């Protein structure tokens, strides 16, 4: 029986784990395909991967240059020497990845080895690695936000103080300019917060690369930046208003880029051009199907980014003069109670029932610091965090439920409205369970966390009666194609 054989070790490495997300060769080539291909036909074009892991980007660049320069430098060895010494450069993120990258590029972990395909007079060649320490200010690294408690350790342990972003002068690393900066940066670093909290750092690599002012910049990064938050608000605003981003390819399911790797919110890669400004060609990829639309990244009066091209017309039709549903969704910690309140099993005077995870029960009303006036109201509650994995269609949100009078909740839940009757709550829930409602939530929800902000595109309805998708499709005049798109994205919620 014949078996498939894959001789490319970099494909295997790309599937190892999600501790460091290595790039499969096919994905590296997709980013390279974004570039003007004449760049690979010039002996003067310079390329930099400032966060080498496996060296796959540099290797694939060399392949293209080797072919593109055949007529200009006919001698193969002279051509390879020119490419290696004058056109292709890298900065490794760890000592181990520096060895791996050199092995991929030079066929030897030492560039001055007899086995190197192009001889250098030093071990590193043009793939640099320099062990650095974090610069601590008030317990955090001033460059990347790493926690001193986590990373202030012996020199034998890896510091993850990445050379490209731990400097105020990145241009001095090579003392040269680059036409193309490309690659897959590290995504986050532990910040010492609770529950293995981590700070995104991929944005720092993008911003640092722009300081070098290359002709072209292309990176693959998590798509969570679409929603901002966690130090990404400024980065989000700058990216979405940057007319130099000519193309952005978006994957809602990261496994379509990185098989076996789970990245909440998906990933995207983009092409930024220093010398061009235009609307962006947005490509949505789902199950190998593509939707392509050239459009501004910011849409509408609220300057919002709509992830899915097919959603633009639906959103425009659903906008009316009614308030946003987000107006009746509480902030985090609706009653000022964290996830671990002191819970009693039995009710007594001065106690209120609390919905909490993993155990509900009763708490003293004295610990309720917010929204005391709605304790005795009917309320709808929904989990603050809801994550799901796998293919479409999605639920998007957890199942809402009715909280009877004399109740509150921990920060595990958000409160939706407060009502005089149970029937009104049921009507509200009927709306929240529709595919229409949850589709509009999906447009803002890029992580498992669902603050009131993710409900911003959902119009508020009259809850004197229940709602169905058919009623909403008719109310907002959706056509068959728009309805089919919603139906394909959202799973029924019974």
Order of alpha helices (4+ residues) and beta strands (2+ residues): alpha-alpha-beta-alpha-alpha-beta-alpha-beta-beta-beta-alpha-beta-beta-beta-alpha-beta-alpha-beta-beta-beta-beta-alpha-beta-beta-beta-beta-beta-beta-alpha-alpha-alpha-alpha
